[in-house]
Amino acid sequence: MKNISFIFLLFITAIGFAQEQDSTLVFKKRVLESVEVDFLMSYYKQDGIHSAVSGGKGMEELTDITPTIVVSVPLNDDDVLTVDMGISAYSSASSGNINPFDSATPSPWQASSGASAQDVLTTLVVNYSHSSDDRNTIWNAHLSGSIEYDYSSIGFGGGLTKLFNDKNTEVGIAANVYLDTWKPIYPKELQDFADNGNTLNGGIFDDFSITGNTDYNPNRFVFQPMKNRNSFALSFSFSQVLNKKTQLSIFVDVLQQQGLLSTPYQRVYFADVSDSFINEFQLADDIERLPDSRFKLPIGARLNYYINEKLVFRTYYRFYADNWGISSHTASIELPYKITDRFTVFPMYRFYTQSKSKYFAPHEQHLSTQQYYTSDYDLSTFDAHQYGFGVNYTDIFTTSKIWKFGIKNIDLRYNHYSRSDGLKANIVSFGIKFVMQ
């Protein structure tokens, strides 16, 4: 009888324990309730007067359209699979001048119609994330790939995030590796000169007459021996809710790049070499040459302050330095203002300033005796201002629907970018988030 009572008690206890486990499983909040689909689109247009393809002078006209789809799928209560697919289709007068000699009157100020004047970059990123039962530990892993005509990349990495202090404190670490491969494209005149045994016989030299220094001899030019570029990044982040109105975030990235870090189709002109021309286009003395390693260290912080139920004050600052001599400061401010429960507007401003790389010099200011040189104004000293405005619509109840998908969020932004070296750009971006119902 005692044995029967013991077994009965054990049975009841087991049922109670099982029910408690089942209850935990049933009522545990899912990380992602249902499938979410983000459709993003951006339109970018720029122009300037310092084309790197033309050795620091020439038009920089470029147009880029980037549609992207991001699909997030909850695999269960704890795991989410995210697939990010996008393309970037651009047309560029600057890159078209890799071969400006498909025109009867080649000029750095005229758009070329060559194949290099447009390209499409295709990208795919697959990310898997897992959250612990208490939602205080999150880890993720990702695999990525991208390809365009002259460049391909494979990336992988992962990260770990821990939350403490009732989720008021967050610490994260992440590591990423990108293995890239160039298919080098060279300025047409250098390519033809080397292919013809370092002579002016064949190629464009049979079709055009050289003016200025008719003894054109770019003897510094050799094809790049390396075709790989590898990037390694380690990231640290810390976020703290300071009080009911203030949150502070700090992040540090450590990046190391190795391999072919210069761009093979960017021209350089030397001050101690006489100029040679075909029509208005100056023939290159060499291509950009840069070291095969680069160390980067960005350190940044965000401070968000909740002013009232209508207005939030968001700030950002980043300091950057690398071993090529560049240092920079970035500061931005955004003021989201809630007009209604669903509509928010946000003006924004961003300031950027940097010092030049020790390998940079403008058009025709490098010497042929130097080991490294570039006339890419992205590596020059400049200041930049970016002004923008955005409108956001949010409906957490997804009352508006398209087929089986509820519209959760719509975001529209416009930014104008202006750089002290003459580069100007306009960016329009649009995003809409759907939730499967």
N, C-alpha and C positions, 0 to 999 in steps of 0.2 A: 504494500500500500504506500509505504514511504517512497519506494522507487517510482511508482506511478505518479505520485504527487510531484516528485522532483522532475520527471520527464515533462509533465504538464506545464510546470512552471518554466522550464527551459524553453518549451515550445512557444509559450506566450511571450517570453522575453525576446526570442528570435523574431517573432512576428512584429513586435513593437520596434525592434532595431531595424528590421527591413522596411517597415513603414516610415521610420524616421529618415532612412536613406532615400527611399522613393520620394518622400516629401521634399528633401533637399534637391533632388534632381528635377522635380517638377517645378519648383518655385525659384530655382536659381535663374537670375536674370541673364539672358543671352547677351553676348558681346555685340552681336549684330542681329537684329530681329528678322530681317528679310533681305532678299537680294537688292542691292543698290546699284544703279547705273549712272555714271557721270559722263555727260557729253561736254567736251571743252573745245573751244575754237578760239584761235588768236590770229590777228592780222597785224603784220609788222612792216613798216616802210621806212627806209632811211635814205639819206644822201649826205655827201660830204666831199672834201677836196683833197683827201690824203690817202688814196688807194695804196694799200701795201703791195698789191699785185703789180702796180706800176712804180714801185720803189719810193712811195711816200708822196706821190702827187697823182692827180687824176680823180675821176668821179668814183664815188662809193655807193652809187645807187643800188639798192637791194630791196626786194619785196619777198615776204615769206608768209605763207599760210599754213597753220598747224592745227589740223583736226585731231582730237584724241578721244578715245573711249576708255573709261575705267569701270570695270565690273567687279564688285565685291560680293562674294558668295559665302554665307554662313554654312560651314560644314556640319557644325553641331553647336552646342551652347558656348564652347570655348574657342573654337578654331574658325579662322576666316581666311579664305583664299581670294586674293586680289590680282586681277589681270589688267595691265595697263598697255593699251595698243595705240600707237600714234604714227602719223607721218608728218614730215615737214617739207613742203614743196616751195622752193625758192627760185627766183630769177635774179641774176646779179650782173650788172654791167661791169663791175670790178673783176669778178672771176672770169667773165667772158674774155677779158683781155689777157688771159693766159696765152691765148693765140689771137692777137688783134689783126693778124695778117690775112684773115679771110675777107677783109675789106680792101677795097682798092685804095683807100686813104686811111691807113691805120693811125689812130690817135688815142691818147689816154683819156680824152674828153668825149669819146664817142663809144657808144655801146656796141660790143661785138655780137655777132649772131652765131658764134661758134657753140659747139656742144657743151663747153664748160660754163656757158652763161646760165644754165639752169640745172637743177638736180633735185632728187627726192631722197630724204632721209627717212628710213623706216625703223621704228623702235618697238620692242616688246619687253615688258617687265612682268615677271610672275613673283608674287610675294605671298608667303604663308606665315600667319601669326597665331600664337597660342597664348591664352590667358589662364592663369591659375584660378581655382575655385573662388578664392577671396578677391580676385581681380587686382592683387597687389604685385604680381609678377607677370610680365609679358615678354615673350621672346619671338623673334621673327627671323626668317631667312628669305633671301630673294635671289633670283637669277634673271639676268637681262641680256639683251642682244640688240645691236643696231647695225645698219648697213647703208651706205650710199656708194656712189660711183667709185670714189677713190679711198674709202675709209670704212673699216668695219671694227666692231667692238663686242667683246663678251665680258660681262661683269657678274660678280657674285658677292654675297656678303650676308651679314646678319647682325642682330643687335639684341640687347637685353635691357629691360626697363624695370625698375623696382619702385614701388610706392610705399611711403611710410607716413606715420603721424596722421592717421585717418585720411590718407590720400592728399594731404597738404604739402607733402614733400615728394619729389620725383627725381630719381637719378637714373641716367641712361648711359650705355656704352654701345658703340657700333663699330664694325670693321667692314671695309669694302675694298674689292680688288677689281680693276678694269684692265683687260688685256686687249690692246688695240693694234690694228695692222693697217699700215699705209699701202696704197697702190700709187707710188709717187707720180705726179704729173709735173712737168717742168715747163718753164717759159719756152715758147716755140723756137725762138732764135738760138737758145742754148742747147735745146734738144737737137736741132738740125746741125748745129756746129759740131757737137760731139759725135753724132751719128755718122757724119761725113769725114771722120778722122781729123777733127780739129782744123777743118779747112772751110772756105767759103764756096765750096762746090756742092750744089744740090740743095734740095729743100726750098725754103723761101728765098735763098740767095740767088736762085736762078730766076725768080719771078720779080724781084725788086732790086733797085739800085740803092746802095748805101751812100749816105751823105755825111758830111762832117769828117770824122776820122774813118776813112775808107779801109784802113788796115784793121778791121775789127778782129780782136783776138782775146776772147774771155778765158785766159789761161788759168784763172783760179777755179773755174767751174769743173767739178767732177760729180758724177752721180752719187747720191746718198748711199753709203754702204749698209745702213740700217733701215728697216722697214717697220719696226715694232715700237710701240709706246705703251708702257705699263705704268699704271697709277695705283698707289696704295694709300688708303685713308683710314685713320683711327679717330673716332669722334667721341667726345664726352659732353654730357649735358646735365644741368642741375636746375630744378625749378622749385620755387618755394612760395606758398601763399603766405604773405607777410601779415595780412589782416583781412578783414572782410572786403576791403576795397582795393588791395594792392597785391600784385603778383610779380615776382622777379624770376627771370630765367637767365642762365649763363651757359655758354657753350664754347668748347675749344675743339678745333680740328687740327690734326697733324697729317700732312700730306707729303708723299714722296713720289716723284715722277722720274721715269728712266726711259731712255731710248731716243727715238727721233722726235724731238720737241720743237723743231723748227718746221715751217711750212714750205715744202719744196717748190711751190710755184710763186713765191713772193720774191720779187726782184730787189737787188741792191745795186747802187751806182757809187763808184769811188771818185773821190775828189782828185786823185793823182792819176787818173786814166782819162784820156781824151774821149769825148763823146762821139758816139756813132748813132745814126738815125736811119730809119726807113719812114719816109714822109715825116709826120710829127712825132712818131713814136721812137723814144730813145731805147736802143738795144741794151740789154742787161749786161753788167759786168760780172755778176754772180747772183746766186740765190741767197736767201737769208740763211745764216749759219748761227746756231745757238748751242750751248752746252747740252750734253746728253743726260743731265740730271738736274732736278729742280726740287727744292724743299720749300713748302709753303706752310705758314702758320696763321690762320685766322682765329681771332678771339672776339666773341661778341656777347651782347646782353640785350634782353628785352624787359621793359618795365610797362606793365599795364595797370592803369588806375581807373577804377569805376567811380565816375563823378556823381552820377545819379542814374535813375532808371532810363533816362533818355540818351545819355552821353557817356562814352568811354574814351579814355586818353591812352593811346598805344604808341610806344616809342621803341626805337631799335638803334643800336650802335654796334659797329664792328671795326676792329683794327686788324690790318693784314700786313704781313711782311714775308719776303722770300729771299733766297740767296742770290737772286739776280739783281738785287738792289732796289726792288720796288717796295714801297710801303704805302699804305692807303688808309683812309678813314671814310666810313660810311655812316650816315645818320639819317633816320627817317621818322616821320610822325604821321599818324593816321587818327582821324577823329570820327568814328562811327556815331551817327546820330539817328536815333530811332524815331521815325515820324509816326508810325503806327505799330501795332503788334506784329505786323508782317513786313513792313517796309523800313529799310535802313539806308541812309545815304552816308557816304564817307569821303570827304576830301583827304588828300594825302600829298606829302612832299618828301622828296629824298635828295640828299646832297652827298656827293662823292668827290674825293680829291685824292690824287696819287702822285708820287714822285716817279721819275723815269727809271727804266732799267739801265744798268751800266753798259748794256750792249746796244742801246738805241742811239741813233743819230738821224736827222732829217735827210732828205734827198741830197745826194752828192756831198755828204760830209764825213763819210767813212773813208778810211785809207785801206789800200789793198794789202798792207802789211799786218793788219789786224787779224786776230784769230776768229773772233765772233762779231757779228754785225746784223742789224735789222733796222728797217725803216718803217716798221709797223707802228702806227700811232696808238694802238692799244697798249703799247709798252712805253709810251711817252709820258711826260708830265702834263696833266690836264685836270680841270675841274668839270663836274657835270651836275646838272639840275634836272630833276624829274618831277613834274607836276601832274596830278591825276585826280580823278573823281570817279566814284562808283555808286551803283544802286544795287541793293540786295533785297530779294523777296524770299521770305521763309514761311513755310506752312508746315508745322510739325504734325498736323493731323492729315496732311495730304488730301485735302478736300477736292482739289482740281486733279483730273485724271486724264491720261491718254492711254486708251485700251486698258491693259491690266496694271498700268503703272501710275502711281500717284506722284504728283510734282511736289517735291519737298523743298527745293531751293533753286532760285535763279539769281545769277550774279552777272552784272555787266560793268565793265571798267574801261576807262580811257586814260592813257598817259602820254604826255609829251616829254621827250628827252632831248636835252640840249647840252653839247659838250664844247669846251672852250677852244678846241682845235677845229671847230666848224662842222662837226658831225651833228646831225639832227635826225630825230626819229619820232614816229607816232605809233602807238600800240593800242589796239582795241582787242579786248578779250571778253569772251562770253562763256558762261558755264551754266548747266542745268542738271540737277540731280533728281533721278526718278527712284521710287521705291516700289518694288513689286508687291501687289496686294492680293 
